[in-house]
Amino acid sequence: MQRAVDSWIGQFEEGYWPPLAMLARLTEEVGELAREVNHRFGSKPKKPEEPEGDLEMELADILFIVICYANSLGINLNEAFVKMMDKYKTRDSNRWTRKNI
């Protein structure tokens, strides 16, 4: 995914946005996801004229911005993900009730 995003962004002179602009964009996308979740699962119904949102696309928009952020900072998300999972496996190994499988 990181290569695909980098290849797409690389077509344009502007390249990656500055870090603060990406943070603003990420915040905007998370807000769009929150709005859709609130409409579907919360207490705020959509207005009759509002189209049905797409949770899949809202999550993908967030993923795209996270990948842009990582690429612009030279962060390998595969490596970061492995480190993060190790952290959770260690720190939270006894935090939750395990299923008997």
N, CA, C and O atoms as a printed pandas DataFrame, in Angstrom:
     atom_number atom_name residue_name chain_id  residue_number  x_coord  y_coord  z_coord
0              1         N          MET        A               1    0.817   -1.186    0.000
1              2        CA          MET        A               1    0.000    0.000    0.000
2              3         C          MET        A               1    0.865    1.256    0.000
3              4         O          MET        A               1    0.554    2.231   -0.683
4              5         N          GLN        A               2    1.949    1.227    0.767
5              6        CA          GLN        A               2    2.798    2.413    0.820
6              7         C          GLN        A               2    3.401    2.723   -0.543
7              8         O          GLN        A               2    3.490    3.887   -0.934
8              9         N          ARG        A               3    3.812    1.695   -1.263
9             10        CA          ARG        A               3    4.373    1.919   -2.602
10            11         C          ARG        A               3    3.326    2.473   -3.551
11            12         O          ARG        A               3    3.613    3.377   -4.336
12            13         N          ALA        A               4    2.123    1.941   -3.485
13            14        CA          ALA        A               4    1.050    2.405   -4.372
14            15         C          ALA        A               4    0.735    3.879   -4.124
15            16         O          ALA        A               4    0.566    4.647   -5.071
16            17         N          VAL        A               5    0.657    4.269   -2.870
17            18        CA          VAL        A               5    0.388    5.673   -2.544
18            19         C          VAL        A               5    1.555    6.543   -2.991
19            20         O          VAL        A               5    1.348    7.610   -3.568
20            21         N          ASP        A               6    2.778    6.095   -2.728
21            22        CA          ASP        A               6    3.947    6.883   -3.115
22            23         C          ASP        A               6    4.018    7.055   -4.629
23            24         O          ASP        A               6    4.371    8.127   -5.122
24            25         N          SER        A               7    3.688    6.018   -5.348
25            26        CA          SER        A               7    3.678    6.088   -6.807
26            27         C          SER        A               7    2.629    7.086   -7.291
27            28         O          SER        A               7    2.883    7.861   -8.213
28            29         N          TRP        A               8    1.474    7.068   -6.680
29            30        CA          TRP        A               8    0.414    7.988   -7.088
30            31         C          TRP        A               8    0.790    9.431   -6.758
31            32         O          TRP        A               8    0.662   10.316   -7.604
32            33         N          ILE        A               9    1.252    9.669   -5.530
33            34        CA          ILE        A               9    1.638   11.023   -5.111
34            35         C          ILE        A               9    2.805   11.528   -5.955
35            36         O          ILE        A               9    2.882   12.717   -6.262
36            37         N          GLY        A              10    3.715   10.625   -6.332
37            38        CA          GLY        A              10    4.905   10.995   -7.100
38            39         C          GLY        A              10    4.618   11.578   -8.469
39            40         O          GLY        A              10    5.512   12.158   -9.086
40            41         N          GLN        A              11    3.402   11.443   -8.958
41            42        CA          GLN        A              11    3.026   12.009  -10.253
42            43         C          GLN        A              11    2.883   13.526  -10.217
43            44         O          GLN        A              11    2.861   14.175  -11.262
44            45         N          PHE        A              12    2.786   14.084   -9.030
45            46        CA          PHE        A              12    2.417   15.484   -8.890
46            47         C          PHE        A              12    3.564   16.315   -8.322
47            48         O          PHE        A              12    4.268   15.882   -7.410
48            49         N          GLU        A              13    3.739   17.503   -8.870
49            50        CA          GLU        A              13    4.792   18.420   -8.426
50            51         C          GLU        A              13    4.681   18.728   -6.935
51            52         O          GLU        A              13    5.693   18.852   -6.245
52            53         N          GLU        A              14    3.457   18.849   -6.447
53            54        CA          GLU        A              14    3.264   19.244   -5.046
54            55         C          GLU        A              14    3.754   18.181   -4.066
55            56         O          GLU        A              14    4.156   18.514   -2.951
56            57         N          GLY        A              15    3.726   16.935   -4.455
57            58        CA          GLY        A              15    4.159   15.856   -3.560
58            59         C          GLY        A              15    3.277   15.755   -2.322
59            60         O          GLY        A              15    2.097   16.103   -2.346
60            61         N          TYR        A              16    3.874   15.275   -1.252
61            62        CA          TYR        A              16    3.133   15.126    0.004
62            63         C          TYR        A              16    2.866   16.493    0.614
63            64         O          TYR        A              16    3.652   17.428    0.456
64            65         N          TRP        A              17    1.747   16.589    1.310
65            66        CA          TRP        A              17    1.416   17.823    2.002
66            67         C          TRP        A              17    2.336   17.967    3.217
67            68         O          TRP        A              17    2.907   16.979    3.678
68            69         N          PRO        A              18    2.482   19.178    3.734
69            70        CA          PRO        A              18    3.256   19.365    4.968
70            71         C          PRO        A              18    2.574   18.629    6.133
71            72         O          PRO        A              18    1.367   18.392    6.094
72            73         N          PRO        A              19    3.343   18.271    7.162
73            74        CA          PRO        A              19    2.789   17.493    8.280
74            75         C          PRO        A              19    1.537   18.093    8.920
75            76         O          PRO        A              19    0.592   17.359    9.209
76            77         N          LEU        A              20    1.508   19.392    9.144
77            78        CA          LEU        A              20    0.320   19.976    9.773
78            79         C          LEU        A              20   -0.896   19.909    8.853
79            80         O          LEU        A              20   -2.019   19.726    9.323
80            81         N          ALA        A              21   -0.682   20.055    7.559
81            82        CA          ALA        A              21   -1.790   19.931    6.607
82            83         C          ALA        A              21   -2.323   18.499    6.604
83            84         O          ALA        A              21   -3.531   18.280    6.515
84            85         N          MET        A              22   -1.416   17.529    6.701
85            86        CA          MET        A              22   -1.870   16.132    6.744
86            87         C          MET        A              22   -2.623   15.833    8.032
87            88         O          MET        A              22   -3.592   15.074    8.029
88            89         N          LEU        A              23   -2.176   16.428    9.128
89            90        CA          LEU        A              23   -2.892   16.236   10.393
90            91         C          LEU        A              23   -4.295   16.827   10.298
91            92         O          LEU        A              23   -5.258   16.233   10.781
92            93         N          ALA        A              24   -4.407   17.990    9.678
93            94        CA          ALA        A              24   -5.729   18.595    9.489
94            95         C          ALA        A              24   -6.595   17.701    8.609
95            96         O          ALA        A              24   -7.779   17.506    8.885
96            97         N          ARG        A              25   -6.004   17.165    7.562
97            98        CA          ARG        A              25   -6.755   16.284    6.650
98            99         C          ARG        A              25   -7.184   15.006    7.372
99           100         O          ARG        A              25   -8.312   14.544    7.198
100          101         N          LEU        A              26   -6.290   14.436    8.181
101          102        CA          LEU        A              26   -6.626   13.241    8.950
102          103         C          LEU        A              26   -7.783   13.533    9.907
103          104         O          LEU        A              26   -8.711   12.734   10.036
104          105         N          THR        A              27   -7.717   14.671   10.567
105          106        CA          THR        A              27   -8.780   15.067   11.491
106          107         C          THR        A              27  -10.108   15.204   10.757
107          108         O          THR        A              27  -11.152   14.781   11.254
108          109         N          GLU        A              28  -10.056   15.795    9.575
109          110        CA          GLU        A              28  -11.261   15.940    8.751
110          111         C          GLU        A              28  -11.848   14.575    8.385
111          112         O          GLU        A              28  -13.058   14.366    8.477
112          113         N          GLU        A              29  -10.988   13.659    7.973
113          114        CA          GLU        A              29  -11.462   12.328    7.571
114          115         C          GLU        A              29  -12.018   11.552    8.757
115          116         O          GLU        A              29  -13.024   10.855    8.625
116          117         N          VAL        A              30  -11.373   11.664    9.914
117          118        CA          VAL        A              30  -11.890   10.993   11.115
118          119         C          VAL        A              30  -13.251   11.582   11.486
119          120         O          VAL        A              30  -14.145   10.861   11.927
120          121         N          GLY        A              31  -13.402   12.882   11.307
121          122        CA          GLY        A              31  -14.695   13.517   11.551
122          123         C          GLY        A              31  -15.780   12.980   10.634
123          124         O          GLY        A              31  -16.916   12.775   11.063
124          125         N          GLU        A              32  -15.434   12.752    9.370
125          126        CA          GLU        A              32  -16.406   12.193    8.426
126          127         C          GLU        A              32  -16.807   10.775    8.829
127          128         O          GLU        A              32  -17.973   10.397    8.717
128          129         N          LEU        A              33  -15.833    9.997    9.298
129          130        CA          LEU        A              33  -16.144    8.652    9.791
130          131         C          LEU        A              33  -17.049    8.744   11.021
131          132         O          LEU        A              33  -18.035    8.014   11.129
132          133         N          ALA        A              34  -16.711    9.639   11.939
133          134        CA          ALA        A              34  -17.505    9.796   13.158
134          135         C          ALA        A              34  -18.942   10.187   12.829
135          136         O          ALA        A              34  -19.886    9.692   13.445
136          137         N          ARG        A              35  -19.096   11.066   11.867
137          138        CA          ARG        A              35  -20.442   11.488   11.468
138          139         C          ARG        A              35  -21.250   10.295   10.949
139          140         O          ARG        A              35  -22.411   10.112   11.315
140          141         N          GLU        A              36  -20.623    9.494   10.099
141          142        CA          GLU        A              36  -21.331    8.345    9.532
142          143         C          GLU        A              36  -21.656    7.308   10.610
143          144         O          GLU        A              36  -22.753    6.751   10.619
144          145         N          VAL        A              37  -20.717    7.048   11.510
145          146        CA          VAL        A              37  -20.963    6.098   12.605
146          147         C          VAL        A              37  -22.094    6.618   13.489
147          148         O          VAL        A              37  -22.954    5.848   13.916
148          149         N          ASN        A              38  -22.094    7.909   13.762
149          150        CA          ASN        A              38  -23.145    8.500   14.587
150          151         C          ASN        A              38  -24.506    8.366   13.917
151          152         O          ASN        A              38  -25.507    8.116   14.589
152          153         N          HIS        A              39  -24.552    8.528   12.606
153          154        CA          HIS        A              39  -25.815    8.371   11.886
154          155         C          HIS        A              39  -26.290    6.918   11.910
155          156         O          HIS        A              39  -27.480    6.650   12.080
156          157         N          ARG        A              40  -25.372    6.001   11.742
157          158        CA          ARG        A              40  -25.769    4.583   11.665
158          159         C          ARG        A              40  -26.039    3.952   13.017
159          160         O          ARG        A              40  -26.985    3.181   13.176
160          161         N          PHE        A              41  -25.201    4.284   13.993
161          162        CA          PHE        A              41  -25.256    3.569   15.266
162          163         C          PHE        A              41  -25.571    4.464   16.457
163          164         O          PHE        A              41  -25.818    3.970   17.558
164          165         N          GLY        A              42  -25.563    5.755   16.247
165          166        CA          GLY        A              42  -25.796    6.698   17.335
166          167         C          GLY        A              42  -27.217    7.220   17.337
167          168         O          GLY        A              42  -28.120    6.645   16.729
168          169         N          SER        A              43  -27.383    8.317   18.033
169          170        CA          SER        A              43  -28.725    8.871   18.212
170          171         C          SER        A              43  -29.054    9.998   17.238
171          172         O          SER        A              43  -30.103   10.630   17.356
172          173         N          LYS        A              44  -28.170   10.254   16.280
173          174        CA          LYS        A              44  -28.395   11.357   15.342
174          175         C          LYS        A              44  -28.806   10.815   13.977
175          176         O          LYS        A              44  -27.954   10.365   13.211
176          177         N          PRO        A              45  -30.095   10.852   13.664
177          178        CA          PRO        A              45  -30.510   10.359   12.346
178          179         C          PRO        A              45  -30.082   11.316   11.240
179          180         O          PRO        A              45  -29.925   12.518   11.459
180          181         N          LYS        A              46  -29.899   10.761   10.060
181          182        CA          LYS        A              46  -29.569   11.582    8.893
182          183         C          LYS        A              46  -30.775   12.418    8.506
183          184         O          LYS        A              46  -31.920   12.061    8.782
184          185         N          LYS        A              47  -30.489   13.540    7.860
185          186        CA          LYS        A              47  -31.562   14.331    7.264
186          187         C          LYS        A              47  -32.074   13.548    6.060
187          188         O          LYS        A              47  -31.305   12.826    5.426
188          189         N          PRO        A              48  -33.343   13.678    5.739
189          190        CA          PRO        A              48  -33.902   12.899    4.617
190          191         C          PRO        A              48  -33.153   13.094    3.300
191          192         O          PRO        A              48  -33.064   12.164    2.500
192          193         N          GLU        A              49  -32.619   14.278    3.069
193          194        CA          GLU        A              49  -31.937   14.542    1.797
194          195         C          GLU        A              49  -30.468   14.099    1.781
195          196         O          GLU        A              49  -29.819   14.142    0.736
196          197         N          GLU        A              50  -29.946   13.675    2.932
197          198        CA          GLU        A              50  -28.545   13.251    2.987
198          199         C          GLU        A              50  -28.384   11.858    2.391
199          200         O          GLU        A              50  -29.154   10.953    2.710
200          201         N          PRO        A              51  -27.384   11.683    1.527
201          202        CA          PRO        A              51  -27.150   10.349    0.958
202          203         C          PRO        A              51  -26.561    9.402    2.000
203          204         O          PRO        A              51  -25.966    9.833    2.987
204          205         N          GLU        A              52  -26.737    8.122    1.764
205          206        CA          GLU        A              52  -26.147    7.100    2.646
206          207         C          GLU        A              52  -24.632    7.171    2.525
207          208         O          GLU        A              52  -24.100    7.230    1.416
208          209         N          GLY        A              53  -23.943    7.166    3.643
209          210        CA          GLY        A              53  -22.487    7.197    3.640
210          211         C          GLY        A              53  -21.908    5.808    3.450
211          212         O          GLY        A              53  -22.629    4.810    3.440
212          213         N          ASP        A              54  -20.603    5.766    3.301
213          214        CA          ASP        A              54  -19.904    4.506    3.035
214          215         C          ASP        A              54  -18.778    4.352    4.054
215          216         O          ASP        A              54  -17.712    4.950    3.905
216          217         N          LEU        A              55  -19.019    3.547    5.087
217          218        CA          LEU        A              55  -18.008    3.350    6.134
218          219         C          LEU        A              55  -16.699    2.826    5.564
219          220         O          LEU        A              55  -15.620    3.230    5.998
220          221         N          GLU        A              56  -16.792    1.933    4.598
221          222        CA          GLU        A              56  -15.595    1.361    3.980
222          223         C          GLU        A              56  -14.722    2.457    3.370
223          224         O          GLU        A              56  -13.507    2.471    3.566
224          225         N          MET        A              57  -15.340    3.361    2.641
225          226        CA          MET        A              57  -14.578    4.438    2.005
226          227         C          MET        A              57  -14.057    5.441    3.031
227          228         O          MET        A              57  -12.962    5.980    2.867
228          229         N          GLU        A              58  -14.820    5.693    4.071
229          230        CA          GLU        A              58  -14.343    6.613    5.113
230          231         C          GLU        A              58  -13.100    6.040    5.789
231          232         O          GLU        A              58  -12.139    6.765    6.044
232          233         N          LEU        A              59  -13.118    4.741    6.077
233          234        CA          LEU        A              59  -11.936    4.102    6.669
234          235         C          LEU        A              59  -10.767    4.113    5.692
235          236         O          LEU        A              59   -9.625    4.335    6.094
236          237         N          ALA        A              60  -11.043    3.878    4.418
237          238        CA          ALA        A              60   -9.983    3.894    3.406
238          239         C          ALA        A              60   -9.386    5.287    3.261
239          240         O          ALA        A              60   -8.180    5.419    3.052
240          241         N          ASP        A              61  -10.207    6.331    3.368
241          242        CA          ASP        A              61   -9.687    7.702    3.316
242          243         C          ASP        A              61   -8.713    7.949    4.463
243          244         O          ASP        A              61   -7.670    8.576    4.275
244          245         N          ILE        A              62   -9.055    7.456    5.647
245          246        CA          ILE        A              62   -8.172    7.601    6.805
246          247         C          ILE        A              62   -6.873    6.840    6.565
247          248         O          ILE        A              62   -5.786    7.348    6.839
248          249         N          LEU        A              63   -6.993    5.628    6.056
249          250        CA          LEU        A              63   -5.808    4.822    5.766
250          251         C          LEU        A              63   -4.897    5.532    4.771
251          252         O          LEU        A              63   -3.678    5.537    4.940
252          253         N          PHE        A              64   -5.478    6.130    3.738
253          254        CA          PHE        A              64   -4.695    6.852    2.735
254          255         C          PHE        A              64   -3.883    7.976    3.380
255          256         O          PHE        A              64   -2.695    8.124    3.090
256          257         N          ILE        A              65   -4.505    8.757    4.238
257          258        CA          ILE        A              65   -3.796    9.870    4.876
258          259         C          ILE        A              65   -2.719    9.350    5.823
259          260         O          ILE        A              65   -1.628    9.917    5.880
260          261         N          VAL        A              66   -3.003    8.290    6.561
261          262        CA          VAL        A              66   -1.989    7.702    7.448
262          263         C          VAL        A              66   -0.792    7.225    6.625
263          264         O          VAL        A              66    0.355    7.418    7.029
264          265         N          ILE        A              67   -1.051    6.610    5.487
265          266        CA          ILE        A              67    0.034    6.150    4.618
266          267         C          ILE        A              67    0.812    7.339    4.070
267          268         O          ILE        A              67    2.041    7.303    4.021
268          269         N          CYS        A              68    0.113    8.389    3.659
269          270        CA          CYS        A              68    0.806    9.599    3.194
270          271         C          CYS        A              68    1.713   10.147    4.288
271          272         O          CYS        A              68    2.865   10.499    4.032
272          273         N          TYR        A              69    1.191   10.215    5.494
273          274        CA          TYR        A              69    1.968   10.718    6.631
274          275         C          TYR        A              69    3.225    9.874    6.830
275          276         O          TYR        A              69    4.330   10.406    6.943
276          277         N          ALA        A              70    3.047    8.573    6.870
277          278        CA          ALA        A              70    4.185    7.670    7.068
278          279         C          ALA        A              70    5.201    7.816    5.945
279          280         O          ALA        A              70    6.400    7.919    6.204
280          281         N          ASN        A              71    4.738    7.826    4.714
281          282        CA          ASN        A              71    5.657    7.958    3.579
282          283         C          ASN        A              71    6.444    9.256    3.654
283          284         O          ASN        A              71    7.652    9.267    3.421
284          285         N          SER        A              72    5.769   10.340    3.974
285          286        CA          SER        A              72    6.445   11.639    4.002
286          287         C          SER        A              72    7.513   11.701    5.083
287          288         O          SER        A              72    8.472   12.464    4.972
288          289         N          LEU        A              73    7.348   10.899    6.126
289          290        CA          LEU        A              73    8.308   10.882    7.234
290          291         C          LEU        A              73    9.275    9.703    7.166
291          292         O          LEU        A              73   10.098    9.522    8.062
292          293         N          GLY        A              74    9.177    8.903    6.107
293          294        CA          GLY        A              74   10.078    7.761    5.948
294          295         C          GLY        A              74    9.807    6.628    6.922
295          296         O          GLY        A              74   10.727    5.898    7.293
296          297         N          ILE        A              75    8.578    6.473    7.334
297          298        CA          ILE        A              75    8.203    5.423    8.285
298          299         C          ILE        A              75    7.666    4.220    7.518
299          300         O          ILE        A              75    6.768    4.355    6.686
300          301         N          ASN        A              76    8.220    3.045    7.801
301          302        CA          ASN        A              76    7.738    1.801    7.210
302          303         C          ASN        A              76    6.598    1.295    8.096
303          304         O          ASN        A              76    6.824    0.876    9.231
304          305         N          LEU        A              77    5.394    1.337    7.576
305          306        CA          LEU        A              77    4.239    0.951    8.387
306          307         C          LEU        A              77    4.204   -0.535    8.714
307          308         O          LEU        A              77    3.658   -0.918    9.749
308          309         N          ASN        A              78    4.770   -1.375    7.866
309          310        CA          ASN        A              78    4.833   -2.805    8.198
310          311         C          ASN        A              78    5.688   -3.015    9.437
311          312         O          ASN        A              78    5.302   -3.751   10.345
312          313         N          GLU        A              79    6.848   -2.369    9.474
313          314        CA          GLU        A              79    7.728   -2.483   10.644
314          315         C          GLU        A              79    7.075   -1.862   11.875
315          316         O          GLU        A              79    7.145   -2.423   12.968
316          317         N          ALA        A              80    6.447   -0.717   11.699
317          318        CA          ALA        A              80    5.785   -0.050   12.819
318          319         C          ALA        A              80    4.650   -0.909   13.369
319          320         O          ALA        A              80    4.440   -0.967   14.580
320          321         N          PHE        A              81    3.919   -1.577   12.470
321          322        CA          PHE        A              81    2.810   -2.426   12.898
322          323         C          PHE        A              81    3.313   -3.601   13.733
323          324         O          PHE        A              81    2.711   -3.939   14.752
324          325         N          VAL        A              82    4.403   -4.220   13.312
325          326        CA          VAL        A              82    4.975   -5.342   14.065
326          327         C          VAL        A              82    5.377   -4.876   15.464
327          328         O          VAL        A              82    5.096   -5.561   16.448
328          329         N          LYS        A              83    6.032   -3.719   15.559
329          330        CA          LYS        A              83    6.432   -3.174   16.865
330          331         C          LYS        A              83    5.210   -2.895   17.741
331          332         O          LYS        A              83    5.207   -3.196   18.935
332          333         N          MET        A              84    4.177   -2.318   17.131
333          334        CA          MET        A              84    2.970   -1.991   17.877
334          335         C          MET        A              84    2.294   -3.261   18.401
335          336         O          MET        A              84    1.855   -3.296   19.551
336          337         N          MET        A              85    2.207   -4.297   17.574
337          338        CA          MET        A              85    1.587   -5.542   18.019
338          339         C          MET        A              85    2.391   -6.184   19.143
339          340         O          MET        A              85    1.815   -6.720   20.089
340          341         N          ASP        A              86    3.716   -6.134   19.047
341          342        CA          ASP        A              86    4.555   -6.655   20.129
342          343         C          ASP        A              86    4.274   -5.909   21.429
343          344         O          ASP        A              86    4.205   -6.512   22.501
344          345         N          LYS        A              87    4.113   -4.594   21.322
345          346        CA          LYS        A              87    3.810   -3.781   22.503
346          347         C          LYS        A              87    2.495   -4.238   23.128
347          348         O          LYS        A              87    2.426   -4.450   24.339
348          349         N          TYR        A              88    1.459   -4.389   22.320
349          350        CA          TYR        A              88    0.158   -4.803   22.856
350          351         C          TYR        A              88    0.206   -6.218   23.408
351          352         O          TYR        A              88   -0.386   -6.498   24.451
352          353         N          LYS        A              89    0.902   -7.110   22.722
353          354        CA          LYS        A              89    0.987   -8.498   23.191
354          355         C          LYS        A              89    1.690   -8.584   24.538
355          356         O          LYS        A              89    1.360   -9.440   25.359
356          357         N          THR        A              90    2.647   -7.710   24.767
357          358        CA          THR        A              90    3.382   -7.704   26.027
358          359         C          THR        A              90    2.616   -6.943   27.104
359          360         O          THR        A              90    2.339   -7.476   28.178
360          361         N          ARG        A              91    2.283   -5.711   26.808
361          362        CA          ARG        A              91    1.652   -4.838   27.795
362          363         C          ARG        A              91    0.265   -5.317   28.196
363          364         O          ARG        A              91   -0.105   -5.251   29.368
364          365         N          ASP        A              92   -0.496   -5.796   27.232
365          366        CA          ASP        A              92   -1.890   -6.143   27.491
366          367         C          ASP        A              92   -2.152   -7.644   27.493
367          368         O          ASP        A              92   -3.288   -8.078   27.308
368          369         N          SER        A              93   -1.106   -8.434   27.702
369          370        CA          SER        A              93   -1.266   -9.889   27.587
370          371         C          SER        A              93   -2.277  -10.454   28.578
371          372         O          SER        A              93   -2.928  -11.458   28.288
372          373         N          ASN        A              94   -2.417   -9.832   29.732
373          374        CA          ASN        A              94   -3.361  -10.331   30.738
374          375         C          ASN        A              94   -4.464   -9.332   31.060
375          376         O          ASN        A              94   -5.154   -9.464   32.071
376          377         N          ARG        A              95   -4.625   -8.347   30.212
377          378        CA          ARG        A              95   -5.597   -7.290   30.480
378          379         C          ARG        A              95   -7.037   -7.735   30.200
379          380         O          ARG        A              95   -7.958   -7.315   30.899
380          381         N          TRP        A              96   -7.233   -8.562   29.207
381          382        CA          TRP        A              96   -8.572   -8.934   28.752
382          383         C          TRP        A              96   -8.835  -10.410   29.014
383          384         O          TRP        A              96   -7.900  -11.198   29.156
384          385         N          THR        A              97  -10.093  -10.776   29.076
385          386        CA          THR        A              97  -10.487  -12.162   29.296
386          387         C          THR        A              97  -10.337  -12.923   27.985
387          388         O          THR        A              97  -10.953  -12.576   26.977
388          389         N          ARG        A              98   -9.516  -13.954   28.011
389          390        CA          ARG        A              98   -9.267  -14.741   26.798
390          391         C          ARG        A              98  -10.418  -15.699   26.522
391          392         O          ARG        A              98  -11.068  -16.201   27.439
392          393         N          LYS        A              99  -10.648  -15.937   25.247
393          394        CA          LYS        A              99  -11.644  -16.923   24.828
394          395         C          LYS        A              99  -11.065  -18.317   25.009
395          396         O          LYS        A              99   -9.859  -18.514   24.866
396          397         N          ASN        A             100  -11.913  -19.276   25.321
397          398        CA          ASN        A             100  -11.484  -20.672   25.409
398          399         C          ASN        A             100  -11.700  -21.320   24.048
399          400         O          ASN        A             100  -12.796  -21.780   23.731
400          401         N          ILE        A             101  -10.635  -21.348   23.250
401          402        CA          ILE        A             101  -10.740  -21.965   21.920
402          403         C          ILE        A             101   -9.728  -23.061   21.738
403          404         O          ILE        A             101   -9.677  -23.685   20.678
